[in-house]
């Protein structure tokens, strides 16, 4: 069985654009032609590949086709780079705290030396691997150490988190110290419903995590700002919190640090561009993150 390139290309363009009409405009064909191509690919697969929602969504059966299409596009870009240079798009997945603290500088260096733009997908480090599995991205910062099928993995290091709060918040809620009674009622700031760092810290401190009230602030810089403004206490990466602790804008609450090991996973595809991305990301992580060996000694 052979898979016509124009069919899988149409599939990923529909997913990237969010609708068949938008895909038709990008491909300079009619929406009917886009629909016919998708149906032809679904006949080859023998399964539905695209949920016609707003925006359109890939089914699980589509993931292999999406990966195939993006890998073809990357190989084509590599092949043409010396003949007719053009700007390549590299989709990557990264957790919010990495994005806010260390992930952008290596991408900026790459943009200075390569014709590339980055399409960043932000998700919790426990879930970024799913974007790699589905073919949505080519590489991901993830907490998953075991290689995803068709991918290779490199250790990046670890993000260390510490519990902090603003001085005024500490005086109000922890005047007598961060004991169980105070932690049971002091407001907590979570990133979103997937954020379990504060829950882990409370549990490790012997506190029922269901007790304290919770704010949710789903943007990393705004999350840190909420803590600085005294909305609640939370765990921040030491890369983000240490300067604020030094200038006394934040106070450490003590208790156990939470250490999150991170890994880089990318398609096991020999691509000079993708390898350059990996080299820069891994080198930056090794420079700024806590070494994994140190993490093991401290755990």
C-alpha positions in Angstrom: 0.0 0.0 0.0 1.3 3.4 -1.0 0.2 6.7 0.6 0.0 9.6 -1.8 1.9 12.6 -0.4 -0.7 15.1 -1.3 -3.3 13.3 0.9 -1.2 13.3 4.1 -0.1 16.8 3.4 -3.7 17.9 3.1 -4.4 16.2 6.5 -1.8 18.1 8.4 -2.7 21.4 6.8 -6.3 20.9 7.8 -5.2 20.1 11.4 -2.8 23.1 11.4 -5.4 25.5 10.0 -8.3 24.2 12.1 -10.8 23.8 9.3 -11.3 22.4 5.8 -12.1 25.9 4.4 -8.9 27.3 5.8 -6.9 24.4 4.5 -8.4 25.0 1.0 -7.3 28.6 1.1 -3.8 27.6 2.0 -3.6 24.9 -0.7 -5.4 27.1 -3.3 -8.0 24.4 -4.0 -11.7 24.2 -3.2 -13.0 23.0 0.2 -14.6 20.1 -1.7 -11.2 19.0 -3.0 -9.8 19.1 0.5 -12.7 17.0 1.8 -12.2 14.5 -1.1 -8.5 14.1 -0.3 -9.3 13.5 3.4 -11.9 10.9 2.5 -9.5 9.2 0.1 -6.9 8.9 2.8 -9.6 7.5 5.2 -10.4 4.9 2.6 -6.8 3.9 2.5 -6.7 3.7 6.3 -10.0 2.1 6.6 -10.8 4.4 9.5 -12.0 7.9 10.2 -8.9 10.2 10.6 -10.5 13.6 11.1 -13.2 14.7 13.4 -15.1 17.4 11.6 -15.4 19.7 14.7 -14.4 23.3 15.2 -11.5 23.1 15.1 -11.0 19.8 13.3 -9.3 17.1 15.4 -7.2 14.1 14.5 -8.4 10.7 15.7 -6.0 8.2 17.2 -5.9 6.4 13.9 -4.6 9.6 12.3 -1.4 9.9 14.4 0.7 7.6 12.3 -0.3 9.6 9.1 0.4 12.9 10.8 3.9 11.8 11.9 4.6 10.5 8.4 3.6 13.7 6.8 5.6 15.9 9.2 8.7 13.7 8.8 8.3 13.9 5.0 8.1 17.7 5.2 11.2 17.9 7.4 13.2 15.7 5.1 12.1 17.7 2.1 13.2 20.9 3.9 16.6 19.4 4.6 17.0 18.3 1.0 16.2 21.7 -0.4 18.0 23.8 2.2 21.2 24.1 0.0 19.3 24.5 -3.3 16.5 26.9 -2.6 16.7 28.1 1.0 13.3 28.6 2.7 12.0 29.1 6.2 11.3 25.8 8.0 8.7 25.4 10.7 9.6 23.2 13.6 6.8 22.4 16.1 8.0 21.7 19.6 6.3 20.9 22.9 7.6 22.4 26.2 6.3 22.8 29.8 5.4 26.3 31.0 8.2 26.6 33.6 10.9 25.6 31.1 9.5 28.1 28.6 9.5 30.8 31.2 13.1 30.1 32.5 15.5 28.5 30.1 14.0 27.2 26.8 13.9 30.3 24.7 17.6 31.3 24.6 18.7 28.2 22.6 15.8 28.8 20.1 16.9 32.4 19.7 20.5 31.3 18.9 19.1 28.8 16.3 17.0 31.5 14.7 20.2 33.6 14.2 22.0 30.8 12.2 19.1 28.9 10.6 16.1 29.8 8.4 13.6 28.5 11.0 10.5 29.5 12.9 9.2 27.6 15.9 5.6 26.6 16.6 5.6 26.0 20.4 3.0 23.9 22.1 2.8 24.4 25.9 1.6 21.7 28.2 2.5 20.1 31.5 5.8 18.1 31.3 3.8 14.9 32.0 1.7 15.4 28.9 4.0 16.9 26.3 5.0 13.4 25.2 1.5 12.8 24.0 2.0 15.6 21.4 5.1 13.8 20.2 3.3 10.5 19.9 0.4 12.1 18.0 2.8 13.7 15.5 1.8 17.2 16.5 5.4 18.1 17.3 8.9 16.9 16.3 10.5 17.3 19.7 9.4 17.7 23.3 10.7 18.6 26.8 9.1 15.9 28.9 9.2 14.1 32.2 9.0 10.8 30.4 12.3 9.0 30.4 11.4 5.9 28.4 11.7 6.5 24.7 8.5 7.0 22.8 8.2 4.6 19.8 10.2 6.0 16.9 11.9 8.6 19.1 15.3 9.0 20.9 15.8 10.6 24.3 18.4 12.7 26.1 18.5 13.6 29.7 18.3 17.4 30.3 18.7 17.7 34.1 16.1 18.6 36.7 14.1 21.6 37.7 14.1 22.2 41.4 11.0 23.8 43.0 10.7 25.5 46.4 7.7 26.6 48.3 7.5 30.4 48.5 5.1 33.2 49.4 5.1 37.0 49.6 6.2 38.5 53.0 2.7 40.1 53.6 1.0 36.8 52.8 3.4 35.0 55.2 2.7 37.4 58.0 -1.0 37.0 57.5 -1.3 33.3 57.1 1.9 31.9 58.7 2.5 34.1 61.7 2.9 31.1 63.9 4.9 29.1 61.2 3.9 26.8 58.4 2.3 24.2 60.6 -0.5 21.9 59.6 -3.3 24.1 60.8 -2.0 27.1 58.8 -1.4 25.2 55.7 -4.9 23.7 55.8 -6.4 27.2 55.3 -3.8 29.3 53.5 -4.7 29.9 49.9 -2.6 28.0 47.3 -1.9 29.0 43.7 -2.1 26.2 41.1 -1.2 26.6 37.5 -4.2 24.6 36.2 -6.0 21.4 37.1 -3.1 19.3 35.9 -0.6 21.1 38.2 0.1 18.7 41.1 3.3 20.2 42.5 1.6 22.0 45.4 -0.5 18.8 46.0 2.7 16.8 46.2 4.3 19.2 48.6 1.3 19.3 50.9 1.1 15.5 50.9 4.8 15.2 51.6 4.4 17.7 54.5 1.6 15.5 55.9 -1.2 17.9 54.9 -4.5 16.8 53.3 -4.2 18.6 49.9 -8.0 18.8 49.6 -8.2 21.3 52.5 -6.7 24.6 51.4 -8.6 26.9 48.9 -6.9 27.2 45.5 -6.5 29.9 42.9 -5.6 28.8 39.3 -3.4 31.1 37.2 -2.6 29.3 33.9 0.4 31.4 32.6 3.8 30.9 34.1 4.9 34.6 34.4 1.4 35.5 35.7 1.6 32.5 38.1 4.8 33.9 39.6 3.2 37.4 39.7 0.2 36.1 41.6 2.6 34.7 44.3 4.6 37.9 44.4 1.3 39.9 44.8 0.3 37.7 47.8 -2.6 35.9 46.1 -1.3 32.6 47.7 1.7 30.5 48.2 3.1 28.1 45.6 6.1 26.2 44.4 8.3 28.1 41.9 11.4 26.9 40.0 14.5 28.1 41.9 15.6 29.5 38.5 12.6 31.8 38.9 12.3 32.3 42.6 15.9 32.8 43.9 16.3 36.4 42.7 13.0 37.3 44.4 14.1 35.6 47.6 17.4 37.4 47.5 15.7 40.8 47.2 13.1 39.8 49.9 10.1 40.0 47.6 9.5 36.3 48.4 10.0 34.2 51.5 10.9 30.5 51.5 8.4 28.4 53.5 10.7 25.5 54.1 9.5 21.9 53.7 10.6 19.5 51.0 11.8 20.8 47.6 10.1 19.1 44.6 12.6 18.0 41.9 11.3 17.3 38.4 13.7 15.5 36.1 13.3 16.5 32.4 14.2 14.8 29.2 14.4 15.8 25.5 12.6 13.4 23.1 12.6 13.8 19.4 11.9 11.8 16.3 14.6 9.2 15.5 15.1 10.9 12.1 18.4 12.0 10.8 17.7 15.6 10.1 20.5 18.3 10.3 17.9 20.9 11.4 16.3 18.8 14.1 19.7 17.6 15.3 20.8 21.3 15.6 17.7 22.0 17.7 18.5 19.1 20.0 22.1 20.1 20.4 21.2 23.7 21.4 18.4 22.6 23.8 20.4 19.9 25.5 23.5 22.1 25.9 21.4 24.9 27.4 19.7 22.5 29.8 23.0 21.0 30.9 24.2 24.6 31.6 21.3 25.8 33.7 19.4 22.8 35.1 20.4 20.8 38.1 22.5 17.8 37.1 20.6 14.5 37.3 23.4 13.0 39.4 22.9 15.7 42.0 19.2 15.1 42.0 19.8 11.4 42.8 22.1 12.2 45.7 19.6 14.6 47.2 16.6 12.4 46.8 
